[in-house]
Amino acid sequence: MATATPVHVTPERIMQMAWGYIPPLVLEAAIRHHVFDVLDGGPKTIPEVEKATGASARGLTAIMNALVGLEFLSKDKQGRYALTPESAAFLVSTKPSFQGGLIKHCSENSFLAGCTSTRSSLPAIPSRRSTLKSPVASSSTLSCSTSSP
């Protein structure tokens, strides 16, 4: 009689799905705060990036360490962060190969709009510059625009 081989089951795939939205949000935060643009001038510490961007040291530490883990930044023993070849080529806004617009577009028009759609039953992506009354609370208004701050 043949014995069944035990199957080793892990939650890894579920964890990948649960945390799968994080990398685009980390990239978007770094793009919006010009982290890649600042580091294009050379390696810098958190205080140097804080001074150049006006972002908080706490927020920059979280975002920049996440970017190291995602291999979009490197960090040396002196605590200086630097661009990787990939981020230097595609995430610096002044370069013609910049891909950050795609990250911003996807975040603004897919993920966040989808959350609103699920909660309110409104269309996920309303027409440009439309203002919709939220059925959830009659006094709240959802303004939709594709322009970035």
N, C-alpha and C positions, 0 to 999 in steps of 0.2 A: 504494500500500500504506500503510495507517494505522500510525502508530507509537504504542506504548503510552506513556501518561503515567507517568513514574516516581512511585512512591508514597513519600512521606517517612514513615518509620517512626521513632517515638521510644519510649523506655521510660517515658514520662510516666504512662500508665495503670497500669503495673506498680508504679511508685513510689507512686502514690496508694493502691493496694491495700496495699502493704508498710507504709506509714506511717499508714494509716487508723485504726489502733487508738490512736494517740497522743493525739488531742484529748480523748476521754473520760477517759483516765487522767490527763491534765494537769488537767482540770476536777475530777476526783475528788480529786486531791491538794490542790488549792486549797480545795475544800469541806471536806475533812477537817481541814485546818489553819486553817480560819476566815479565809482571806485576804479573801474578799468581805465577810464580816461586819466585819472590822477596817477595810477601806477604805470601808465605808458611812459612817463618821464623817468622811470627807474624805481627800484625797490624802496619801500617806505614802511615805517612803523605805524601802528594804530594812531598815536597822537599826531603824526604828520598827515595821515589821511583824514583824520577828524578836522584838523585845521583847514585843510584844502577843500573839504566837502561841506562842513558845517553839520555833519551827521554826528550822532552821539557815539562816544567811545564804546559804550556797552553794545549798542546795535551793530556797530562796525565789527567788533570782536566776534559776535555771533555769526554775522554774515560772512566775514572773511575767513574764519575758521571752517565754516561749512564749505566755502569755495575751495579751500585747501583739500578737504576731504573729497570733493567732487572733481578735483584735479584741474580746476580753472585758475587757481593761484598756487604758488609755492611759498614756503616760509622757511627762512634760514634760522640758524641758532641764535642770531642777534634779534630775532623777532621782526625782521623785515619781510614784508610780503612783496611778491613779484608776479608779473604775468607769466603764464605758460605760453608756448608758441601758439596754441589754439586760441586762447583768450586774446592774445596780442593781435592775431589776424582777424578775429571775428566779433570781438566784444568792445572794441574801442570805437566810440561814436564818430570820430573824425576820419575814420578809414573807409574807403569805398566798399570794402568787403563786410562792413558792419551788419550783423544779424540780429541786433538787439530789438529792432522794430518788430520783428516776428514774436519775440518773447513778450513784449508789451501788448501787442495786438491779441495774442492768444489769451493772456491773463485778463485783459479788460473785456474781451468779447466772448470768451468761452466759459472759463471757470466761474468768474464772479457773476456774470449774467445768468449762467445756468443755475446758480444757487438762488438768485432772485426769482427765476422762473419757477423753480420747484416750490418755493415758499408761497409765491403770490399767484401763480397760474397765469402770469403775464407772459407775453412772448419773450424768449430768451434774448434775442437781439432786436430791440425796437429800432425804428427808423432813426436816422441821425438827428440829434438835437431835439428829440421828442421829449415831452414831459408827460409822465403817466401818473395817475392817481393810484396809490396802492390800495387794494381791497382789504389789506390786513389792518391798516389804521387809516381812517379817512383823512386825518390831518397830515399824514406823511406823504411826501412826494418823492418819486424816483426820477432823477434827471439823468438822461443817458446822452453821452457824447463820446466820440472817439478821439477827441483831442486830449493830449497828455498835459499834466500840470507843469 
